[in-house]
Structure formats: C-alpha cells, structure tokens
C-alpha cells in the first residue's frame, strides 16, 4: 500500500535522532529483531577506528601537494584532478554499498574495503604518477562505500544511543582529518623529506582498524530483507534543493581539504604551518557540527541557520585568501565554525525533509551521490583557475559563486516542508 507523503510539519527532535542514522543506511535492510552485541566495547572501538580512517586519505594530500606535483611533474590542472578524483569517487561508488552489504554482509564488506583503502594508500605512495591517481581512486571509492555502511551498524547495534554515537562518529571523522592534515608534513620531514612515506604512513591506521574490526567480520549479523520503492523523488523540486545545497557546500569543503594549504604556502607559509592551519580549522568543526543541528531545530525552519553558517564560511574563506597573515588563525577558526555547521545542516536537512526512514534513505542516496559528484568539480576548478592565472586571487570568485549558490538552494531546502513522494513495500 502506497504511503503518500505531503508537505507538512517536519519530524520532532526525537524522530530526528532516530531518522538521522537511517538516512544513510540501506533502506532495503531492516532489523528482524534486536541484535545482542556480545562485546559492545570492541564494536564501539572498531567503529571509532574505522571512522577515523575515512578522512586521512583526503586531507593528507593537500599539505604535500606542491611536493607531489614537483616530484611527479604535474601541472596545476593535473594536481586539481588529483584532489578531485577521491571526492568524485565518494559519489560514484556510494551506491555500491547496499549491493555489497546484501551479498556479503556489512561487517565483511567493511573489512574488505579497509584492505582496499590500505592498498590504495600504498599504491598512491609508491607507483609514481600513474599510482598516485590510481591509489586516489581506490581510496575515494573505499571511503564512499564505508561511509554509507557505518551509520546503519550504529543504528542496528546501539539503537538506544544512536544520537550520541553519531556524535562520536562525527568527532572521529574530524579527528582523522585533522591528524592527517597536521602530521603529514612532519612525517615526511622525519623520513628525510619523502612525501611518499609521509602519505604512505596513513596505511597503518587502516591496518589497525582492520585488526580490531576482524571479530565483527567473523561474527556478522543476519538481517531480514524488506524492499521498499520510493516514487517521485527525482522529480521533486525540494529534493533537488537539498541535493544542490549538499553538493555546493561540499564543494567548498573539499576545496579547503584539497587546496587551502597550497593557497597558504603561496601566501608565504611553510608547508608545516599550512598543514597545521588546516588541521586547526578542522578541529574547530567539532563544535559547530554538534551544535548547529541542535540550534537549527529550535526555530520554525532552517533558513536563517543556513544563511548564517554559509556567511561565516565565506568570511573564513575570504579571510584566509586575502586578509593579513597576522590574523590567519582567527580566520581559520571562523572557517571551521562555518564549515562544520554547513556540513551538519546538510545531513540534517535530509532527515527534516523526509517523513520516514525509507524516504530519508533514498533522499540521502540522491543528495550524497549527486552532491559529491557535483562537489568534485570545485577542487578541479580551483586547479584550473590557478593554472590559467598563475596565482590564487581569482579563486575568490569560485568561493563567491559556490557560496551564493548554496545560500539560494539552501533557502529552498530550509523551508519546513517534506518532499512529495510515495513509498510502498514490494
């Protein structure tokens, strides 16, 4: 029987916590009965370590991008492609996650994909110009698949603490990104200036996560499969507004991951200093990524919050690009506060614009699949503009276009409405 979804009041705060996990989970797998976790502490440790590995492959490249480009003879456009490729793979490979999970089980898939991630990091660090692109593709694909599966496991095995553990999961993501951004250059210097060893080091956390996750892959969990079909989502204007907001704010985020250290090095910072600035900005995101969704649900809709966090983000970006270096750390803090809020709101909008978990799962797939594919164009555009102009000043126009676009579509996505779709069992 079809369930028509009308544009009415969004879910309550309690419903938001329940849906937030399911928005990223496989909508064709629902729990048959509560799962008894034998060693919850070990599962929790495994989840944290796996989440910790979902950003280092992305954020470790930026601080040494100049050295990589010089060592491999890459021009700015090719370097832009190097920062674009992993982000593109986040969107392209995420739809494979539920297919693999239904065939092999989520725990086994995560173990296998962690191995692929570790191998990708090795390939990127050791096989020259071809290897750096192939390894980046492998890493991006791995992160895209694991990122879809983890939240569903949290919801299934810790249903009473889903909201709290989602916060822990988000903090682990930010911590992993900050560690890699801040430590890669010092690691390279420790290894006699070898950027390859500095990048390759991040294989070790992936191997550690595999070791801790191994008991989960051996145990596995049986799930009862129920298929749902959601109709009309791709024709719904509100769904596209949510998707485009996700893509545009993500584009700014991955420009920061991929290019901010290079921009700061161009302004006179050392690679170590530039990496630490990026690391500090990412750490600040912990504050706003946890607080922004809570504050946004206190108003009648999210439009004011969306405009506010994007204006803060743009202020931080322009400050890092144009303001005197004496105030750089202040602008990095502003940037972190803004970007942590924009990302958290983008995920929250997926839930608030959906009436149930099945719609949220499909809207999440659309918003993240299309959104991350769109987001990958931002880092490439920055590399192209830098290649054409020989400097960084013109990059501010890219920031402005993406930021204004995110505000425009965010004003539509932030209205207190639901997407107009129908869902039915099949």
C-alpha positions in Angstrom: 0.0 0.0 0.0 1.4 3.3 -1.0 2.0 5.9 1.7 1.6 9.4 0.3 3.9 12.0 1.8 2.6 15.5 1.9 4.4 18.8 2.7 3.7 19.1 6.4 5.5 19.6 9.7 8.9 18.1 10.0 9.8 15.3 12.4 10.1 16.0 16.1 13.5 16.2 17.7 13.2 12.6 18.9 12.3 11.5 15.4 15.2 13.4 14.1 17.6 11.3 16.2 16.0 8.1 15.0 16.0 9.1 11.3 19.4 10.6 11.2 21.1 7.2 11.2 18.6 5.6 8.8 19.1 8.4 6.3 22.4 6.9 5.4 21.5 3.2 5.9 20.4 0.7 3.3 16.6 1.1 3.0 16.3 -2.5 1.8 17.6 -3.9 5.1 15.6 -3.7 8.3 16.3 -5.4 11.6 14.2 -8.5 12.2 14.8 -8.5 15.9 17.1 -6.7 18.3 20.7 -7.9 17.9 22.6 -8.9 21.1 26.1 -7.5 20.8 28.5 -9.8 22.6 31.3 -7.3 23.2 29.9 -3.8 22.7 33.1 -2.1 23.8 35.0 -3.9 21.0 32.4 -3.0 18.4 32.4 0.6 19.5 36.2 0.7 19.4 36.1 -0.7 15.9 33.5 1.8 14.7 35.6 4.7 16.0 38.8 3.4 14.4 37.0 2.8 11.1 35.5 6.3 11.1 39.0 7.7 12.0 40.2 6.3 8.6 37.6 8.0 6.4 39.4 11.3 6.0 43.2 10.9 6.2 43.5 9.8 2.6 41.7 13.0 1.6 43.3 15.6 4.0 46.9 14.2 3.9 47.5 15.1 0.3 46.9 18.8 0.5 49.9 19.8 2.7 52.3 18.0 0.4 50.5 18.6 -2.9 53.2 21.0 -4.1 56.0 18.5 -3.4 54.0 15.7 -5.1 53.4 17.9 -8.1 57.0 18.9 -8.4 58.2 15.3 -7.8 55.9 13.8 -10.4 55.9 16.7 -12.9 52.2 17.5 -12.5 50.8 20.9 -13.6 48.1 22.7 -11.6 45.2 21.1 -13.6 46.6 17.7 -13.0 47.0 18.5 -9.4 43.4 19.7 -9.3 42.4 16.4 -10.8 44.3 14.6 -8.0 42.3 16.5 -5.4 39.0 16.0 -7.4 39.2 12.2 -8.1 38.7 11.0 -4.5 35.7 13.3 -4.0 34.2 12.2 -7.3 34.5 8.6 -6.2 32.6 9.3 -3.0 29.5 9.9 -5.1 30.1 7.3 -7.8 30.8 4.4 -5.5 28.5 5.0 -2.6 25.5 3.2 -4.4 27.6 0.0 -4.4 27.5 -0.2 -0.6 24.0 -1.6 -0.1 24.5 -4.1 -3.0 27.7 -5.4 -1.5 26.1 -5.5 2.0 23.2 -7.6 0.8 25.6 -10.0 -0.8 28.3 -10.3 1.8 27.1 -8.6 5.0 28.1 -5.1 6.2 30.8 -6.3 8.5 32.7 -8.3 5.9 32.4 -5.6 3.3 33.9 -3.1 5.7 36.8 -5.4 6.4 37.5 -6.0 2.7 37.1 -2.3 1.9 39.5 -1.3 4.7 42.0 -3.6 3.0 41.3 -1.8 -0.3 41.8 1.5 1.4 45.2 0.5 2.8 46.2 -0.9 -0.6 45.2 2.3 -2.3 47.3 4.4 0.1 50.3 2.1 -0.7 49.7 2.4 -4.5 49.3 6.2 -4.2 52.6 6.4 -2.4 54.8 4.0 -4.4 53.9 3.7 -8.0 54.7 7.1 -9.5 52.3 9.3 -11.4 50.0 6.5 -12.5 50.0 5.1 -9.0 49.1 8.4 -7.4 45.9 8.7 -9.5 45.0 5.0 -9.2 45.6 5.0 -5.5 43.5 8.1 -5.0 40.7 6.5 -6.9 40.9 3.4 -4.7 40.9 5.4 -1.6 38.0 7.6 -2.6 35.9 4.5 -3.6 36.7 2.8 -0.3 35.7 5.8 1.8 32.5 6.3 -0.2 31.4 2.7 0.5 32.3 2.5 4.1 30.7 5.9 4.8 27.3 4.5 3.8 27.6 1.3 5.9 28.8 2.6 9.3 25.7 4.6 10.3 23.4 1.6 9.7 25.5 -0.5 12.0 25.4 2.1 14.7 21.6 2.2 14.4 21.2 -1.5 14.5 23.5 -2.4 17.3 23.2 0.7 19.5 19.6 1.8 18.9 19.2 3.5 22.4 22.3 5.6 21.9 22.2 6.3 18.2 22.3 10.1 18.6 25.2 10.1 21.0 27.2 7.6 18.9 26.6 9.6 15.8 28.3 12.5 17.5 31.2 10.2 18.4 31.3 9.0 14.8 31.4 12.6 13.5 34.1 13.6 16.0 36.2 10.6 14.8 35.9 11.8 11.2 37.0 15.3 12.1 39.9 14.0 14.3 41.2 11.7 11.5 41.1 14.7 9.0 42.9 17.0 11.5 45.6 14.4 12.3 46.4 13.8 8.7 46.4 17.5 7.8 48.7 18.4 10.6 51.0 15.4 10.8 51.8 14.5 7.1 54.4 17.2 6.5 56.3 16.5 9.8 56.2 12.8 9.0 57.6 13.5 5.5 60.4 15.6 7.1 61.1 12.8 9.6 61.5 10.4 6.6 64.2 12.6 5.0 61.7 14.7 3.1 59.9 11.8 1.5 56.4 12.9 0.7 55.7 9.3 -0.4 56.4 7.9 3.1 54.5 10.8 4.7 51.4 9.8 2.7 52.0 6.1 3.0 52.1 6.3 6.8 48.3 6.5 6.8 48.1 2.9 5.7 49.0 2.0 9.4 45.7 3.3 11.0 43.8 1.4 8.3 45.6 -1.8 9.2 45.0 -1.3 12.9 41.3 -0.7 12.2 41.2 -4.0 10.2 42.7 -5.9 13.1 40.2 -4.5 15.6 37.3 -5.0 13.2 38.2 -8.6 12.4 35.9 -10.1 15.1 32.9 -8.3 13.7 33.5 -9.7 10.3 33.8 -13.2 11.7 30.6 -12.8 13.6 28.3 -10.9 11.2 24.6 -10.4 11.7 21.6 -11.8 9.9 19.2 -9.2 8.6 15.6 -9.7 7.3 15.3 -8.1 3.9 12.3 -6.0 3.1 12.3 -3.9 -0.1 10.7 -0.5 -0.4 10.1 1.5 -3.5 10.1 5.3 -3.3 8.5 7.1 -6.3 8.8 10.7 -7.5 11.9 11.7 -5.6 13.9 12.7 -8.6 11.1 14.9 -9.9 10.6 16.8 -6.6 12.0 20.4 -6.5 12.6 20.2 -2.8 14.7 17.1 -3.2 16.8 18.8 -5.7 17.2 21.9 -3.5 18.5 19.6 -0.7 20.8 17.8 -3.1 22.3 21.0 -4.6 22.8 22.5 -1.2 24.7 19.4 -0.2 26.8 19.5 -3.3 27.7 23.2 -3.2 28.7 23.2 0.5 30.6 20.0 0.0 32.5 21.6 -2.9 33.7 24.4 -0.6 34.7 21.8 2.0 36.8 19.7 -0.4 38.4 22.8 -1.9 39.6 23.5 1.6 40.8 19.9 2.1 42.5 19.9 -1.3 43.8 23.4 -1.8 43.9 25.5 1.4 47.5 24.5 2.3 48.7 25.3 -1.2 47.0 28.7 -1.0 48.6 29.5 2.3 52.0 28.3 1.1 51.6 30.6 -1.9 51.0 33.4 0.6 54.2 32.7 2.4 53.6 30.0 5.0 55.8 26.9 5.2 54.2 23.5 4.4 54.2 22.6 8.1 52.5 25.8 9.1 49.9 25.5 6.3 49.1 21.9 7.3 48.6 23.0 11.0 46.2 25.7 10.0 44.1 23.3 8.1 44.3 20.8 11.0 43.2 23.5 13.5 40.3 24.6 11.3 39.1 21.0 11.0 39.3 20.5 14.8 37.1 23.6 15.3 34.4 21.9 13.1 33.7 19.6 16.1 32.0 22.4 17.9 29.7 23.6 15.2 29.0 20.1 13.7 27.4 19.1 17.0 25.7 22.4 17.9 24.4 23.6 14.5 21.7 20.9 14.0 20.5 21.3 17.6 20.2 25.1 17.2 18.6 24.7 13.7 15.7 22.6 15.1 14.8 25.2 17.6 13.3 27.6 15.0 10.3 27.2 12.7 12.7 26.3 9.8 16.4 26.2 9.0 16.7 29.1 6.5 18.3 31.5 9.0 20.7 28.9 10.2 21.7 28.0 6.6 22.4 31.6 5.6 24.3 32.3 8.9 26.7 29.4 8.7 27.4 29.9 5.0 28.2 33.6 5.6 30.5 32.6 8.4 32.1 30.0 6.0 32.6 32.7 3.3 34.1 35.1 5.8 36.6 32.5 6.8 37.5 31.6 3.2 38.0 35.2 2.2 40.0 35.9 5.3 42.3 33.0 4.6 42.7 34.1 1.0 43.0 37.9 1.3 43.4 39.1 4.9 46.8 39.8 6.5 48.6 36.7 7.7 48.8 38.1 11.2 45.1 37.2 11.8 45.2 33.9 9.9 44.5 31.6 12.9 41.4 33.7 13.7 40.1 33.3 10.2 40.9 29.5 10.3 38.7 29.3 13.4 35.9 31.2 11.7 36.2 28.9 8.7 36.0 25.8 10.9 32.9 27.1 12.7 31.2 27.8 9.4 32.1 24.6 7.6 31.3 22.3 10.5 27.8 23.9 10.6 27.2 23.7 6.9 28.0 20.0 6.7 26.0 19.1 9.7 23.0 21.1 8.4 23.2 19.4 5.0 22.9 16.0 6.7 20.1 17.2 9.0 18.1 18.6 6.1 18.0 15.1 4.5 16.1 14.0 7.6 13.9 17.0 8.2 12.7 17.0 4.6 11.7 13.3 4.9 8.7 11.8 6.5 10.1 8.3 7.3 13.4 6.4 7.2 12.7 4.9 3.8 12.3 8.3 2.1 15.3 9.6 4.1 17.5 6.7 2.8 16.6 7.5 -0.8 17.0 11.2 -0.4 20.3 10.6 1.3 21.4 8.4 -1.6 20.4 11.1 -4.1 21.8 14.0 -2.1 25.2 12.4 -1.4 25.6 10.6 -4.8 24.7 13.6 -6.9 26.1 16.1 -4.4 29.5 14.6 -4.0 29.8 14.2 -7.8 29.0 17.9 -8.1 31.3 18.7 -5.3 34.3 17.2 -7.1 34.1 19.9 -9.7 35.1 22.6 -7.2 38.7 21.4 -6.5 39.2 20.8 -10.2 38.0 24.4 -11.0 40.4 25.8 -8.4 43.3 24.0 -10.0 42.3 25.1 -13.5 42.0 28.8 -12.4 45.3 28.7 -10.7 46.9 27.1 -13.8 45.4 29.8 -16.0 46.2 32.8 -13.8 49.4 31.7 -12.1 48.0 32.9 -8.7 45.3 32.4 -6.1 43.5 35.7 -6.1 40.9 34.7 -8.7 39.9 31.7 -6.7 37.8 34.1 -4.6 35.3 34.2 -7.4 34.8 30.4 -7.1 34.2 30.8 -3.4 31.6 33.5 -4.1 29.7 31.6 -6.8 29.6 28.4 -4.7 28.6 30.2 -1.5 25.9 32.3 -3.1 24.5 29.2 -4.9 24.5 27.3 -1.6 22.5 30.1 0.1 20.0 30.2 -2.8 19.3 26.5 -2.8 19.6 26.4 1.0 16.8 28.9 1.3 14.6 26.5 -0.6 15.8 23.4 1.2 15.4 25.1 4.6 11.7 25.5 4.4 9.6 23.4 6.9 8.3 21.1 4.2 8.5 17.4 3.1 9.5 16.0 -0.2 6.4 14.9 -2.1 6.9 11.2 -2.8 5.2 7.9 -2.1 6.8 4.8 -0.6 5.5 1.2 -0.8 6.6 -2.3 0.0 7.4 -4.5 -3.0 
